[in-house]
């Protein structure tokens, strides 16, 4: 089970975007990286491949390692470590905030 999922709000811990917050757009589990909205912006040069299509420079988010971000708890609003708790009723794994103990899922 992953500790950070698509749609979670995270804060960057290190690098050029340290301290910035954003929402997770996509996870890349094989590389253990994530793409966060508005973080790690890079410029890509796009070539016109079809007739009528324009070439140019496009800014997009680049993947960053998932260990460089920390989840922001929706209840307490602080960055927090994530714990795993097994539900007694349905036997499924739930993510919990280590600071306030609230279930995140």
C-alpha positions as CSV (number, residue, x, y, z in Angstrom):
1,X,0.0,0.0,0.0
2,X,1.3,3.4,-1.0
3,X,1.5,6.2,1.6
4,X,1.0,8.9,-1.0
5,X,-1.9,8.7,-3.5
6,X,-3.2,10.7,-6.4
7,X,-5.2,13.7,-5.1
8,X,-3.3,14.1,-1.8
9,X,-2.0,17.5,-0.8
10,X,1.8,17.4,-0.1
11,X,4.6,19.7,0.8
12,X,8.1,19.5,-0.7
13,X,10.9,18.8,1.9
14,X,14.0,19.5,-0.1
15,X,15.3,20.9,-3.4
16,X,14.6,24.1,-5.4
17,X,10.9,24.0,-4.5
18,X,11.3,23.4,-0.8
19,X,8.3,24.5,1.3
20,X,5.9,24.6,-1.7
21,X,2.5,22.8,-1.5
22,X,0.7,21.1,-4.3
23,X,-1.7,18.3,-5.2
24,X,-0.5,15.0,-6.5
25,X,-1.4,14.6,-10.2
26,X,0.1,11.3,-10.9
27,X,2.1,8.4,-9.3
28,X,4.9,6.5,-11.0
29,X,5.2,3.4,-8.8
30,X,8.0,1.6,-10.8
31,X,10.3,4.6,-10.4
32,X,8.9,5.6,-6.9
33,X,8.2,9.1,-8.2
34,X,5.3,11.4,-8.2
35,X,4.2,14.5,-10.3
36,X,2.9,17.4,-8.2
37,X,0.9,20.3,-9.5
38,X,3.0,23.4,-9.9
39,X,6.2,21.8,-8.5
40,X,9.4,21.1,-10.5
41,X,8.4,23.0,-13.6
42,X,10.6,22.2,-16.6
43,X,10.6,23.6,-20.2
44,X,10.2,21.2,-23.1
45,X,10.8,22.1,-26.7
46,X,8.0,20.7,-28.9
47,X,8.4,20.1,-32.6
48,X,5.5,20.5,-35.0
49,X,4.6,16.9,-36.1
50,X,1.6,17.6,-38.2
51,X,0.8,20.3,-40.7
52,X,-0.8,23.3,-39.0
53,X,0.5,22.3,-35.5
54,X,2.7,24.9,-33.8
55,X,6.1,24.2,-32.4
56,X,7.3,26.0,-29.3
57,X,8.4,25.8,-25.7
58,X,6.0,24.2,-23.2
59,X,6.2,24.3,-19.4
60,X,5.2,21.1,-17.6
61,X,5.7,19.4,-14.2
62,X,8.6,16.9,-13.9
63,X,8.5,13.8,-11.6
64,X,10.1,14.1,-8.2
65,X,11.1,11.3,-5.8
66,X,8.2,10.4,-3.4
67,X,10.6,10.5,-0.4
68,X,11.1,14.2,-1.0
69,X,7.5,15.1,-0.1
70,X,5.4,14.8,3.0
71,X,1.6,14.5,3.2
72,X,-0.5,17.3,4.7
73,X,-3.2,15.9,7.0
74,X,-6.7,17.1,5.9
75,X,-7.9,17.3,9.5
76,X,-5.0,19.1,11.4
77,X,-3.5,20.8,8.3
78,X,0.0,20.0,9.3
79,X,2.6,17.9,7.5
80,X,2.5,14.4,9.1
81,X,4.0,11.0,8.9
82,X,1.6,8.3,7.7
83,X,0.8,5.1,9.5
84,X,-1.1,2.0,8.4
85,X,-3.9,0.6,10.4
86,X,-5.9,-2.6,9.6
87,X,-9.7,-2.1,9.9
88,X,-11.3,-4.6,12.3
89,X,-14.6,-4.6,10.4
90,X,-13.5,-5.0,6.7
91,X,-9.9,-6.2,7.2
92,X,-8.6,-3.5,4.8
93,X,-5.6,-1.2,5.3
94,X,-6.3,2.4,6.2
95,X,-3.8,5.3,6.2
96,X,-3.8,7.3,9.5
97,X,-2.1,10.6,10.5
98,X,0.6,10.0,13.2
99,X,0.0,13.4,14.8
100,X,-3.8,13.4,15.3
101,X,-4.6,9.8,14.7
102,X,-7.3,10.6,12.1
103,X,-8.0,8.2,9.3
104,X,-7.1,9.8,6.0
105,X,-8.8,7.5,3.5
